[in-house]
Amino acid sequence: MSHPILLALVAFAFVTSVTPGPNNLMLMTSGANFGIRRGVPHLLGVALGFGAMVALLGLGVDRLIAGAPRLAEAMKWVSMGYVLWLAWKIAHAAAPGTEGAAAARPMGFWAACAFQWVNPKAWMMALGALSAYSAGVGGTLVVALVFTLVNLPSVALWVAMGQGLRGVLSQPARLRLFNRVMALLLVGSMLPVVTGH
């Protein structure tokens, strides 16, 4: 891969990784509710899980799914259902210091890895990058590696932004409002899946 193409791939990875989407909205919510340290498994799951997804899609999984339209349609509905469930959990998260907060936990590493497969933005990013920058197995692995390396600091920024809001959100009413707004934004991020635009 030539230097100009590699730089274009890095720029594409950065812009698509740092802009709002289901992963980043959930990471910001995690940072606000649990802090950076407890959000590390979630952010690692996003970055490494997405890199693995890119590699697997580029190595042929995308063709298997494209050849099974019912599977693709089922994945779309599972994706919407799962995001709605996550939004409900975020909207009803207990404020720190309450009985329900003690049992609350941020999304874990494996759950974040698995979420990439039902995240519509992740699919658009992966397929867009592979079609534009991948050539053969080597190109696929370069795209996956670049995305992993760029994704880590990009998603960490969202957890840090959430952590930065903890002082403002220290009052339970403000945190509840924040969580409900984030839940609505998460649901809104699914509109392109529903409308097809």
C-alpha positions in Angstrom: 0.0 0.0 0.0 1.5 3.3 -1.1 2.0 6.2 1.4 -0.7 8.4 -0.1 -3.2 5.6 0.0 -2.2 4.7 3.6 -2.6 8.3 4.7 -6.0 8.4 3.1 -7.0 5.2 4.9 -5.8 6.6 8.2 -7.9 9.8 7.6 -10.9 7.7 6.7 -10.4 5.5 9.8 -10.1 8.6 12.0 -13.1 10.4 10.7 -15.4 7.4 10.8 -14.1 6.2 14.2 -14.3 9.6 16.0 -17.7 10.7 14.8 -20.9 9.9 16.7 -22.5 6.5 16.3 -23.8 3.7 18.6 -20.3 2.7 19.9 -19.3 6.3 20.8 -22.6 7.2 22.3 -22.5 4.1 24.6 -18.8 4.7 25.4 -19.6 8.3 26.4 -22.4 7.1 28.6 -20.1 4.5 30.1 -17.5 7.1 30.9 -20.2 9.4 32.5 -21.7 6.5 34.6 -18.6 4.4 35.5 -15.5 6.4 34.7 -12.5 5.7 32.4 -11.0 2.8 34.4 -14.2 0.7 34.4 -14.8 1.6 30.7 -11.5 0.2 29.5 -12.8 -3.3 28.7 -15.7 -1.8 26.7 -13.4 0.5 24.6 -10.9 -2.3 24.0 -13.8 -4.5 22.9 -14.9 -1.9 20.4 -11.5 -1.3 18.9 -10.3 -4.9 18.8 -13.7 -6.3 17.9 -14.1 -3.9 15.0 -10.6 -4.7 13.8 -11.4 -8.5 13.9 -14.7 -7.8 12.1 -13.0 -5.9 9.3 -10.5 -8.8 8.9 -13.2 -11.5 8.8 -15.3 -9.5 6.4 -12.4 -8.9 4.1 -11.5 -12.6 4.2 -14.9 -13.7 2.9 -17.6 -13.5 5.6 -19.2 -10.6 3.7 -19.7 -12.8 0.7 -21.4 -15.5 2.8 -23.8 -12.9 4.3 -24.5 -11.3 0.9 -25.3 -14.7 -0.5 -28.0 -15.2 2.3 -30.5 -12.3 2.0 -32.6 -13.8 4.9 -29.6 -13.8 7.2 -28.8 -10.1 6.3 -32.4 -9.1 6.9 -32.4 -11.1 10.2 -29.2 -9.3 11.3 -30.8 -6.0 10.6 -33.8 -6.7 12.9 -31.5 -8.2 15.6 -29.4 -5.1 15.4 -32.4 -2.8 15.9 -33.8 -4.9 18.7 -30.5 -5.0 20.5 -29.9 -1.3 20.2 -33.4 -0.6 21.5 -32.7 -2.9 24.5 -29.4 -1.1 25.2 -31.2 2.3 24.9 -33.8 1.1 27.4 -31.0 0.0 29.8 -29.2 3.3 29.5 -32.5 5.4 30.0 -33.3 3.4 33.1 -29.7 3.3 34.6 -29.7 3.9 38.3 -27.9 7.0 39.6 -24.7 6.4 41.7 -25.3 5.8 45.3 -28.7 4.1 44.8 -29.5 0.5 45.3 -29.6 -0.3 41.6 -26.3 1.4 40.9 -24.3 -1.2 42.9 -25.3 -3.9 40.5 -24.8 -1.8 37.3 -21.8 -2.6 35.1 -20.4 -1.1 31.9 -20.5 -3.3 28.8 -17.7 -5.9 28.9 -15.0 -6.7 26.4 -16.7 -9.7 24.7 -20.1 -8.0 24.6 -18.5 -5.0 22.9 -16.7 -7.2 20.4 -20.0 -9.0 19.6 -21.9 -5.7 19.3 -19.8 -4.8 16.2 -21.7 -7.4 14.2 -25.1 -5.8 14.9 -23.9 -2.2 14.7 -25.0 -0.6 11.4 -22.3 2.1 11.5 -19.6 -0.5 12.0 -20.9 -2.4 8.9 -20.8 0.8 6.8 -17.3 1.7 8.0 -15.9 -1.8 7.4 -17.4 -2.4 4.0 -16.6 1.2 2.9 -13.0 0.8 3.9 -12.6 -2.6 2.4 -14.0 -1.6 -0.9 -11.9 1.5 -1.1 -8.6 0.4 0.4 -8.3 -3.4 0.4 -6.5 -5.5 -2.2 -6.2 -9.2 -1.3 -5.4 -10.7 2.1 -2.5 -8.3 2.7 -4.7 -5.2 2.1 -7.5 -6.6 4.3 -5.1 -7.1 7.2 -3.6 -3.6 6.7 -7.1 -2.1 6.8 -8.0 -4.1 9.9 -4.7 -3.1 11.6 -5.0 0.6 10.7 -8.6 0.7 12.0 -7.6 -0.9 15.3 -4.7 1.5 15.9 -6.8 4.6 15.0 -9.9 3.4 16.7 -8.3 2.9 20.1 -7.5 6.6 20.8 -10.7 7.7 19.0 -13.1 5.7 21.2 -11.0 6.5 24.3 -11.8 10.1 23.7 -15.5 9.4 24.0 -15.0 7.6 27.3 -12.8 10.5 28.5 -15.5 13.0 27.5 -18.1 11.1 29.5 -15.7 11.0 32.5 -15.3 14.8 32.1 -19.0 15.2 32.5 -19.1 13.3 35.8 -18.8 16.5 37.9 -21.7 18.1 36.1 -23.7 14.9 36.3 -23.1 14.3 40.0 -26.7 15.2 40.7 -29.0 12.2 40.1 -31.6 14.2 38.2 -28.9 15.5 35.7 -27.5 12.0 35.2 -30.9 10.6 34.6 -31.6 13.3 32.0 -28.2 12.7 30.4 -28.8 9.0 30.2 -32.2 9.5 28.6 -30.9 11.9 26.0 -28.1 9.4 25.2 -30.7 6.7 24.9 -32.7 8.8 22.5 -29.6 9.6 20.4 -28.7 5.9 20.4 -32.2 5.1 19.0 -31.8 7.9 16.5 -28.6 6.4 15.3 -30.7 3.5 14.0 -32.9 5.7 11.7 -30.7 5.0 8.6 -31.3 1.3 9.1 -35.1 1.7 9.3 -35.4 4.2 6.5 -32.6 2.8 4.3 -30.9 6.2 3.9 
